[in-house]
Amino acid sequence: MGVDTRDTERICDGEMPVTAETALILARVFGNSAEFWLDLQRRVDLWEAMNPPGNCERIERARPLKPAA
């Protein structure tokens, strides 16, 4: 496949992110798009950012900027 077996295992275990280069390889192997693989990684990143204790409260404390006059 062109990806080290250890790296594949680390990606599957969530220990290593899908990089743009890996996404291109996976897309070629599985016949889909690199965007598919990068979107999966983005979803994992967002889920991990929202789920540790305290992160939701910290995110919700952020206030939108007021529009410029």
N, C-alpha and C positions, 0 to 999 in steps of 0.2 A: 504494500500500500504506500510505502514511502514515509511512514511515520514510525518512529521507534516504538516497539511494543510497550516499554515502560511508560513512555509519554501517553500512549493510548490508554493504558490502565489508569494513569494519574488523571487524565481528562475525565474518564468515566467515573472515577472516585471523587471528582470535584476538587482535586488537589492542584490542578493546573488548568488555566483558562484555555479556551479555544482562541488561538491567535489568527490573524488574517491569513498567514501562510498555511496554517493547518486547515482553516476553513476552505481554502482553495483546493487543497489535496482531498479533503473529505467530499467536497462537491463533485470533484472529478470521479472519485471512486463510487459514490452512491448515486450519481446522476441527478443531483439537484443543484442548488445555488450556494455560493459562499455566503450570501446574505442570509440564507436559512440558518446556517451554523452560527454566524455572528449574532443573529437575532436570538437564538437559543442562549448564547452566552450572555447577551444583554439582559435577558429575562432572569437568568440565574443571578447576575450581579445585582439587579434591582431587588429581587427577593431577599438576597442576603443583606442588603443595605436596610431593608424595612423590618427585618425580623429579630435582630439582636435586642435584648432588653434595653430600653431607654432610647433607642434610635427613633422610634415613631414620635415620641414626645419631643425630641430634639428637632426633628424635621417639622413638626407642627408648630413649634415656637417661631419658626422663620416667618417673617411677615413680608408680603409683597411690597415692592417699591411703589411709591406714589407716582402717578403719571407726571411727566414734565409739563409745565404750563406753556 
